[in-house]
Amino acid sequence: MKSMVIGGIILIIALMTGTYFMAGDSFALGEDYINDLTMLGAVAIIGITVFVALKYVNQIKNDKATGELKEENWDGIGEYGNNIPTGWALMFIGTIVWMMWYFFIGYPTNQFSQIGQYNEETNEYQAKFESKWNNISQEDLVGMGQSVFLVQCAPCHGIDAEGIDGKAQDLTKRISKESVLDVINNGANNFKTDFPGGMPAGMASGKDAEEIAEYVAGGLKGTAPAMWAA
């Protein structure tokens, strides 16, 4: 029995260590109670599983069935008339109590909302973003605009905005501000042979769209708006 206990402890330590190395880096332990509870649950499951396995292995090896056999038997296989084990009965009742608490009082029916959690996290992120960029410099604005252009515009129009040999509109050529603004707001289906998806609508809006349209209509001359910054 002693050797089994020692072996079980070693197994628990090994499984806990393996669990931490496999999944521990995915959790910011100490920063999110959900992650902490998940790791605690994993440790508890490992410990309980090993303990129960050792208990029953030892019981199979050493215990013998006792009690009074019932009169009924099936092909010579009888059944003892022993009472239900106290531990099993307590676990059964406890499970029912926990189920009732879970459905009517606890998580998730009354205290948790996935949409609410999403909104809270979104608002928290938005507040951090606004705080970080509250007094943004012109250099940072230009950098943001350049990133937007490289991601949303350059794949079709090229990093020089000349249209990649006619595959898309040459933005360095003068066109009316209204035409540019219409494409920004409503998208375009030109050049669908090369780009089946066309240009999606709404890649800029409001004042940003107005400034970009004016800049493109002016032949990309002068100071680029922050949301362009090519």
C-alpha positions in Angstrom: 0.0 0.0 0.0 2.8 2.4 0.9 4.5 1.9 -2.5 1.1 2.6 -4.2 0.7 5.8 -2.3 4.2 7.0 -3.2 3.6 6.0 -6.8 0.3 7.9 -6.8 1.9 11.0 -5.5 4.7 10.8 -8.1 2.0 10.4 -10.8 0.0 13.4 -9.6 3.1 15.6 -9.6 4.0 14.3 -13.1 0.5 15.0 -14.4 0.3 18.4 -12.8 3.7 19.4 -14.2 2.7 18.1 -17.7 -0.6 20.0 -17.5 1.2 23.2 -16.6 3.8 22.9 -19.3 1.2 22.1 -21.9 -1.4 24.7 -21.0 0.1 26.9 -18.3 1.5 29.4 -20.8 -1.9 29.9 -22.3 -3.2 31.2 -18.9 -2.4 34.5 -17.3 -2.5 32.9 -13.8 -3.4 35.4 -11.1 -4.8 37.9 -13.6 -8.1 36.2 -14.5 -10.1 34.2 -12.1 -11.5 32.0 -14.9 -8.0 30.8 -15.8 -7.2 30.3 -12.1 -10.4 28.2 -11.6 -9.6 26.2 -14.7 -6.1 25.3 -13.5 -7.5 24.6 -10.0 -10.1 22.3 -11.6 -7.4 20.5 -13.6 -5.3 19.9 -10.5 -8.4 18.7 -8.6 -9.4 16.3 -11.3 -5.9 14.8 -11.5 -5.7 14.4 -7.7 -9.2 12.9 -7.3 -8.7 10.5 -10.3 -5.4 9.2 -9.1 -6.7 8.8 -5.5 -9.9 7.0 -6.5 -7.9 4.7 -8.9 -5.4 3.8 -6.2 -8.2 3.2 -3.7 -10.1 0.8 -5.9 -6.9 -1.0 -7.1 -6.0 -1.6 -3.4 -9.6 -2.7 -2.7 -9.6 -5.1 -5.6 -6.3 -6.6 -4.4 -7.1 -6.9 -0.6 -10.8 -6.7 0.1 -13.3 -9.5 0.0 -17.0 -9.3 -0.5 -19.1 -9.5 2.7 -22.7 -9.4 3.6 -25.9 -11.4 3.2 -26.7 -12.7 -0.3 -30.2 -12.1 -1.7 -32.3 -15.0 -2.7 -32.4 -14.0 -6.3 -29.5 -15.0 -8.6 -28.8 -15.0 -12.3 -27.0 -18.0 -13.7 -25.4 -18.5 -10.3 -24.4 -14.9 -9.9 -25.8 -13.5 -6.6 -26.2 -10.0 -5.2 -25.4 -8.8 -1.7 -28.0 -6.9 0.2 -25.6 -4.3 1.6 -26.7 -0.7 2.2 -25.7 2.0 -0.1 -22.2 3.4 0.7 -22.5 6.6 2.8 -19.9 8.4 0.6 -21.8 7.5 -2.6 -25.1 8.6 -1.1 -23.7 12.0 0.0 -22.1 12.5 -3.5 -25.5 11.7 -5.1 -27.4 14.1 -3.0 -24.7 16.7 -3.3 -24.8 16.5 -7.0 -28.5 17.1 -7.1 -28.2 20.1 -4.7 -25.4 21.5 -6.9 -27.5 21.0 -10.0 -30.4 22.9 -8.5 -28.1 25.7 -7.4 -26.4 25.8 -10.9 -29.7 26.2 -12.8 -31.6 28.5 -10.5 -29.1 30.6 -8.5 -25.6 30.3 -9.8 -23.6 30.5 -13.0 -24.7 31.1 -15.8 -28.4 31.7 -15.7 -28.6 34.7 -13.4 -25.0 36.0 -13.0 -23.4 35.7 -16.4 -24.1 37.1 -19.8 -21.7 36.4 -22.7 -22.9 39.5 -24.5 -22.5 41.5 -21.3 -19.0 40.2 -20.8 -18.2 41.1 -24.5 -19.5 44.6 -24.0 -17.5 45.1 -20.8 -14.3 43.9 -22.4 -15.0 46.1 -25.5 -15.6 49.2 -23.4 -12.5 48.5 -21.3 -10.4 48.1 -24.4 -11.9 51.3 -25.9 -11.2 53.2 -22.7 -7.5 52.0 -22.8 -7.3 52.9 -26.5 -8.7 56.4 -26.0 -6.4 57.0 -23.0 -3.4 55.8 -24.9 -4.0 58.0 -27.9 -5.7 61.0 -26.2 -2.8 63.3 -27.2 -1.6 61.6 -30.3 1.2 63.2 -32.2 1.2 64.0 -35.9 3.9 61.4 -36.4 1.7 58.7 -34.9 -1.2 59.8 -37.0 0.9 59.6 -40.1 2.1 56.1 -39.1 -1.5 55.0 -38.6 -2.6 56.3 -41.9 0.3 54.7 -43.7 -0.6 51.3 -42.1 -4.2 51.7 -43.2 -3.1 52.5 -46.8 -0.7 49.6 -47.0 -3.3 47.2 -45.7 -6.5 48.4 -47.4 -5.3 50.3 -50.5 -1.9 49.1 -51.6 -2.8 45.5 -52.4 -4.9 46.8 -55.4 -3.6 50.2 -56.1 0.1 49.5 -55.4 2.3 51.1 -52.8 2.9 54.0 -55.2 -0.9 54.3 -55.8 -0.4 54.1 -59.6 -2.7 51.1 -60.0 -0.3 48.2 -60.7 -0.2 48.5 -64.5 -3.9 49.1 -64.9 -5.2 46.5 -62.5 -6.9 49.2 -60.4 -7.5 52.9 -60.6 -4.4 55.1 -60.9 -4.9 57.4 -57.9 -2.2 59.7 -59.1 -4.4 60.8 -62.0 -6.8 63.6 -61.4 -10.5 62.6 -61.0 -13.4 64.4 -59.3 -13.7 64.5 -55.6 -17.3 63.3 -55.9 -16.3 60.2 -57.9 -13.6 59.3 -55.3 -16.0 59.9 -52.4 -18.7 57.7 -54.2 -16.2 54.8 -54.5 -15.1 55.2 -50.9 -18.7 55.2 -49.6 -20.2 52.6 -52.0 -17.3 50.5 -53.2 -16.4 49.6 -56.8 -16.7 46.6 -59.1 -14.1 47.7 -61.6 -11.2 45.4 -62.5 -13.0 42.3 -61.3 -10.9 40.1 -63.7 -7.9 40.7 -61.5 -9.7 41.4 -58.2 -13.1 39.5 -58.1 -14.0 41.1 -54.9 -13.7 44.7 -56.2 -13.2 47.5 -53.7 -15.3 47.2 -50.6 -17.4 50.1 -49.4 -16.9 52.0 -46.1 -13.1 51.6 -45.8 -13.2 55.2 -44.6 -16.0 57.4 -43.5 -17.0 60.9 -42.5 -14.3 63.6 -42.3 -11.6 61.0 -43.1 -13.4 60.0 -46.4 -13.8 63.7 -47.3 -10.0 64.4 -46.8 -8.9 61.3 -48.7 -11.3 62.1 -51.6 -10.0 65.6 -51.8 -6.4 64.4 -51.7 -6.9 61.8 -54.5 -8.8 64.3 -56.6 -6.0 66.7 -56.3 -3.5 64.2 -57.8 -1.9 63.3 -54.5 -0.4 66.7 -54.3 0.3 68.5 -51.1 0.1 67.1 -47.6 -1.5 63.7 -47.3 -4.3 63.3 -44.8 -3.5 61.3 -41.7 -5.7 58.4 -42.9 -3.8 58.2 -46.1 -0.2 58.9 -45.3 1.1 56.8 -48.2 
